[in-house]
């Protein structure tokens, strides 16, 4: 099983949505595990989060414009703060 490089979204010092999307295109997995990730305030414009496990993730203040959340599991995710 291929593990997604979640640090490209979760590590504020190394966050790079463009690299994440390239990786997701080259490694089409479903369900990248971002459970409980702290993505609060992150710029996630156009991020490919299709099928991602975002259960219990902190997405407060995250900019999700254009993000692909089709099939993503957002159960318990904090979207509003």
LINTA-V516164 format. One record per pair of residues at least 4 apart in sequence whose ideal C-beta (glycine too) atoms are under 7 Angstrom apart, sorted by the first residue. I is the first residue (numbers start at 1). J is the second residue. D is the distance in whole Angstrom. If there is no record, write none. Layout:
BEGIN
I&J&D + I&J&D
END
This chain:
BEGIN
2&27&5 + 2&29&6 + 4&23&7 + 4&29&6 + 4&32&4 + 5&23&6 + 6&10&5 + 6&32&7 + 6&33&7 + 6&34&6 + 6&37&7 + 7&11&4 + 7&14&6 + 8&14&7 + 8&15&7 + 8&16&5 + 8&19&5 + 8&20&4 + 9&15&6 + 9&20&6 + 9&34&7 + 9&39&6 + 9&42&7 + 10&37&5 + 10&38&7 + 10&39&7 + 11&15&6 + 15&42&6 + 16&20&6 + 17&21&6 + 17&44&6 + 17&45&6 + 17&46&7 + 17&47&5 + 18&22&7 + 19&23&6 + 20&24&6 + 20&47&6 + 20&48&7 + 21&25&6 + 21&47&7 + 21&48&5 + 22&26&6 + 23&27&6 + 24&28&7 + 24&48&4 + 30&51&4 + 31&51&5 + 31&52&6 + 31&53&6 + 32&52&5 + 33&53&5 + 34&52&5 + 34&53&6 + 34&54&5 + 34&57&6 + 35&53&5 + 35&55&5 + 35&56&6 + 35&57&7 + 36&56&5 + 36&57&6 + 37&57&5 + 38&58&5 + 39&44&7 + 39&57&6 + 39&58&6 + 39&59&5 + 39&62&5 + 40&58&4 + 40&59&7 + 40&60&4 + 40&61&6 + 40&62&6 + 41&61&4 + 41&62&6 + 42&62&5 + 43&63&5 + 44&62&5 + 44&63&6 + 44&64&5 + 44&67&5 + 45&63&6 + 45&65&5 + 45&66&6 + 46&66&4 + 46&67&6 + 47&67&5 + 48&68&5 + 49&54&7 + 49&67&6 + 49&68&6 + 49&69&5 + 49&72&5 + 50&68&5 + 50&70&5 + 50&71&6 + 50&72&7 + 51&71&4 + 51&72&6 + 52&72&5 + 53&73&5 + 54&72&5 + 54&73&6 + 54&74&5 + 54&77&5 + 55&73&5 + 55&75&5 + 55&76&5 + 55&77&7 + 56&76&4 + 56&77&7 + 57&77&5 + 58&78&5 + 59&77&5 + 59&78&6 + 59&79&5 + 60&78&5 + 60&80&7 + 60&81&4 + 61&81&7
END
